[in-house]
Amino acid sequence: MGEETFDMIIPPGTPRSIIADIVNNFDVEIVHRKERMYFANMDGDMRELLAFRGKKDVIEKVQEQVFQKLKEFIGEE
C-alpha cells in the first residue's frame, strides 16, 4: 500500500507562472477536484478546480510557497 497523499486546492486566479514553478520544484501532480462553492453568487454550485497532490510534508511546503508567491504577486510583500 502506498503512502497517503493529500490535496491542496489551487486558489482560483493563481497565475500560471506560480503553478508551473510549484510543479517544477516540488514532487506534486496537478489533479482535478470537484468542490461545492459557497461564496459570491454561488450557493453550493459544483465547480471543477485544480489541486496539487502529494505527500503531506510536501503539500505543507507547497502551501507556504504558493501563499508567499501570491503575496509577492499582489504586492503585499
C-alpha contacts under 8 A as a table, 3 or more apart, distances in Angstrom:
res1	aa1	res2	aa2	distance
3	E	55	K	7.36
4	E	55	K	6.63
4	E	56	K	7.84
5	T	53	R	6.45
5	T	54	G	5.09
5	T	55	K	4.80
5	T	56	K	6.46
6	F	53	R	5.54
6	F	54	G	5.54
6	F	55	K	5.97
6	F	56	K	5.78
6	F	59	I	6.93
7	D	51	A	5.93
7	D	52	F	5.50
7	D	53	R	4.47
7	D	54	G	6.70
7	D	59	I	7.26
8	M	51	A	5.20
8	M	52	F	5.20
8	M	53	R	6.58
8	M	59	I	6.79
8	M	63	Q	7.27
9	I	33	R	7.94
9	I	49	L	7.02
9	I	50	L	6.07
9	I	51	A	4.15
9	I	52	F	6.52
10	I	14	T	6.95
10	I	49	L	7.36
10	I	50	L	5.63
10	I	51	A	5.02
10	I	52	F	6.84
11	P	14	T	5.77
12	P	49	L	7.65
14	T	18	I	6.90
14	T	19	I	7.21
14	T	70	L	7.36
15	P	18	I	5.51
15	P	19	I	6.69
16	R	19	I	5.01
16	R	20	A	6.02
17	S	20	A	5.13
17	S	21	D	6.07
18	I	21	D	5.05
18	I	22	I	6.29
18	I	66	V	7.02
18	I	69	K	6.98
18	I	70	L	7.98
19	I	22	I	5.26
19	I	23	V	6.32
20	A	23	V	5.15
20	A	24	N	6.07
21	D	24	N	5.17
21	D	25	N	6.10
22	I	25	N	5.24
22	I	26	F	5.73
22	I	28	V	7.92
22	I	62	V	6.87
22	I	65	Q	7.90
22	I	66	V	7.64
23	V	26	F	5.66
23	V	27	D	7.07
23	V	28	V	6.10
23	V	29	E	6.78
23	V	30	I	7.81
26	F	58	V	7.10
26	F	62	V	7.34
27	D	54	G	6.64
27	D	58	V	7.10
28	V	52	F	5.96
28	V	53	R	5.33
28	V	54	G	4.81
28	V	55	K	7.95
28	V	58	V	7.72
28	V	59	I	7.82
29	E	52	F	5.61
29	E	53	R	5.29
29	E	54	G	6.82
30	I	50	L	6.56
30	I	51	A	5.60
30	I	52	F	4.78
30	I	53	R	6.24
31	V	50	L	5.72
31	V	51	A	5.30
31	V	52	F	6.31
31	V	53	R	6.71
32	H	48	E	6.37
32	H	49	L	5.67
32	H	50	L	4.76
32	H	51	A	6.19
33	R	48	E	5.56
33	R	49	L	5.21
33	R	50	L	6.07
33	R	51	A	6.68
34	K	46	M	6.37
34	K	47	R	5.51
34	K	48	E	4.39
34	K	49	L	6.07
35	E	46	M	5.53
35	E	47	R	5.50
35	E	48	E	6.42
35	E	49	L	7.03
36	R	44	G	4.92
36	R	45	D	5.30
36	R	46	M	4.39
36	R	47	R	6.18
37	M	42	M	6.02
37	M	43	D	6.61
37	M	44	G	4.98
37	M	45	D	5.41
37	M	46	M	6.34
37	M	47	R	6.86
38	Y	41	N	7.89
38	Y	42	M	5.33
38	Y	43	D	4.95
38	Y	44	G	5.14
38	Y	45	D	7.23
39	F	42	M	5.41
39	F	43	D	6.85
42	M	45	D	5.54
52	F	59	I	7.49
53	R	59	I	7.19
54	G	58	V	6.28
54	G	59	I	5.88
55	K	58	V	5.34
55	K	59	I	6.12
56	K	59	I	5.13
56	K	60	E	6.18
57	D	60	E	5.22
57	D	61	K	6.53
58	V	61	K	5.18
58	V	62	V	6.14
59	I	62	V	4.82
59	I	63	Q	6.05
60	E	63	Q	5.19
60	E	64	E	6.52
61	K	64	E	5.22
61	K	65	Q	6.23
62	V	65	Q	5.04
62	V	66	V	5.99
63	Q	66	V	5.21
63	Q	67	F	6.24
64	E	67	F	5.47
64	E	68	Q	6.11
65	Q	68	Q	5.10
65	Q	69	K	6.09
66	V	69	K	5.21
66	V	70	L	6.08
67	F	70	L	4.98
67	F	71	K	6.13
68	Q	71	K	5.21
68	Q	72	E	6.37
69	K	72	E	5.03
69	K	73	F	6.05
70	L	73	F	4.90
70	L	74	I	6.24
71	K	74	I	5.37
71	K	75	G	6.04
71	K	76	E	5.06
71	K	77	E	5.85
72	E	75	G	5.02
72	E	76	E	5.87
72	E	77	E	5.02
73	F	76	E	7.78
